[in-house]
Amino acid sequence: MLAEHGDRLVTRVEAGRTMMEVNCPVCPEGIRKDVNPRGRDPEFVDTFADEIRMVGFDLLLYHWETHVDAAPERLAEA
């Protein structure tokens, strides 16, 4: 999943906080989390980029569980 869809997860700095965003391909909701809540390590995102992506996609899979009533075709397209 990381290799094929790694571009779906974006990290950005907003107001000095590093945020991770991953968009749901099924609905307009997405997941947005603070990546480095304590902000102590400025190289945190570079050092743990793969781990951040894995957590982001794990959260996306949990989110997809909320779409159990969605049409199977829509989920298959995602």
N, C-alpha and C positions, 0 to 999 in steps of 0.2 A: 504494500500500500504506500509506503514512504517513497519508493522509487517511482511509482506511477503517478502519484498525486501530491508529491511534495510541494508543488506550487500552490496548492489550496490553502496552505497555512502560511500566514504572514506574521512577522514580528515587526513592531514599530515602537518608537519612543515617543511618548506623549507626556508633556509636563514632567519630564525627568523620570517617568516610569516606563519600563519595557513591558509592552502588551503583546499577547499572542492572540491572533484571530484566525478562526477557521470557519468558512461558510458552509452551511448545509446545502447540498445540491437539490434537496427535496422541498425545502420551505425557505422563506425569507429570513428565518432566524439563523443566528450563528452563535458561535461560542467565543467569548472574549474574556481572557484571564490575564491577571498580572503575572508575568513570568518570573520576575526576581523581586518578590515583595519587600525584601529588606534593602535591596539596592546596594549591597556592600561590594559586590564584585563586578566591575565594569566589563570584564571579559566573559561573564557568565553565559551570555547568549552564544558567543562563538565557541566556548568550551563545550557546552551542552546542547548544541543545535539539534543533533539527532534525537536526543532524549526529549527535548521540548516538542519536536514533531511527533514522536510516539505518544506522548501524553495528550497532545492536541487531537490526534486521530482516535485515541482511546476515548476521549470525551465526546468526540463526534459519534462514535459507535453507540455510546450510551444515549446520546441525543436521538439517534436513529430509532432506538427502541420506542420512542414516543410516537413514531410514525407507523405503528403496527396496523392501524386502520387505513393507512394510505394504500392506494392501488399498487399491487405488486409490480406493474409495469413501470411506475414512476421510480420505485426503489431499484429496479433492475437497471434503469437508465443511469442512475447515479453511480 
